[in-house]
Amino acid sequence: MELEHFEPQSEGPGKKMNPGTKPILSANLDNVSVILVNPQHPGNIGAAARAMKNMRVHHMAMVRPHTELTELSIQMACGADDILQNARSYDSLGDAMATAAITVATSARRGRRRKDSLSPREMAELIAPLTLDNRVALVFGPESSGLSNEDIEHCQYVTCIPTDLAFSSLNLAQAVLLLCYEMNMATFPKRQRKRVLAPQIELDGMFEHVRDALSRIGFLPSDDPERMMLVLKRIFARAGLDSRESRIIRGIMRQINWYRRAGAPVEEGPKDSGS
């Protein structure tokens, strides 16, 4: 089980882009490795490899594995057997992490040594950008007990996957998938959705239309219609309407007015208009 040593693959701003080249990602998963400490079940190792490859993480190492790779490992890898074939076995966690600049321990337990732990998403948002120029190791413990305190103290960061406190144990491959998923998602630049809201002049016209239509059908209290209108304005303000949406609201009001002109009976407005 051999893992070729690899140098950090830089994708920094100095790299030239040809016309039509896709935007540079905000992380480089080629610099991420998964380290399994004392893995116990050959099927879990294979399933972990599959989870890694799903999320574009390709480097695996093992520390004192309690099992050999078997046919079950290959079956559970389900096409990720190249990760198993390139994996390397180490005698100590220190040796496995020797070339990593950033090391992250995973734990399901919280305690004194884990009080500053990060969620997987917090960890990925913090560390993923650093993978552009640094090697990162994600360290997972044995299925039965997780990482020891000594192993955790070897790492710079600790991440805890939020689970039900009454049933917090995760399968090894599940834990690998969750962390690799967050790292994978952190590689993509966040898209800021552009949204142009309706100007106040349009909203003022819409509210006049709303007031007129709701008055015609008796919805607004006759003694204090502005109280209910204030509630409605707050509701629409939280929605953040754009111009198209304000026109839709006005269209609804026009339909209400048409219905009222057609002779529909008027019912008394609400007794409690809210505040």
Secondary structure as GFF3:
##gff-version 3
##sequence-region A 1 275
A	DSSP	three_ten_helix	29	31	.	.	.	ID=ss1
A	DSSP	beta_strand	32	37	.	.	.	ID=ss2
A	DSSP	alpha_helix	42	54	.	.	.	ID=ss3
A	DSSP	beta_strand	59	63	.	.	.	ID=ss4
A	DSSP	alpha_helix	71	77	.	.	.	ID=ss5
A	DSSP	alpha_helix	81	86	.	.	.	ID=ss6
A	DSSP	beta_strand	88	90	.	.	.	ID=ss7
A	DSSP	alpha_helix	93	96	.	.	.	ID=ss8
A	DSSP	beta_strand	102	107	.	.	.	ID=ss9
A	DSSP	three_ten_helix	112	114	.	.	.	ID=ss10
A	DSSP	alpha_helix	120	127	.	.	.	ID=ss11
A	DSSP	three_ten_helix	128	132	.	.	.	ID=ss12
A	DSSP	beta_strand	136	140	.	.	.	ID=ss13
A	DSSP	alpha_helix	149	153	.	.	.	ID=ss14
A	DSSP	beta_strand	157	160	.	.	.	ID=ss15
A	DSSP	alpha_helix	172	186	.	.	.	ID=ss16
A	DSSP	alpha_helix	200	216	.	.	.	ID=ss17
A	DSSP	alpha_helix	225	239	.	.	.	ID=ss18
A	DSSP	alpha_helix	243	261	.	.	.	ID=ss19
###
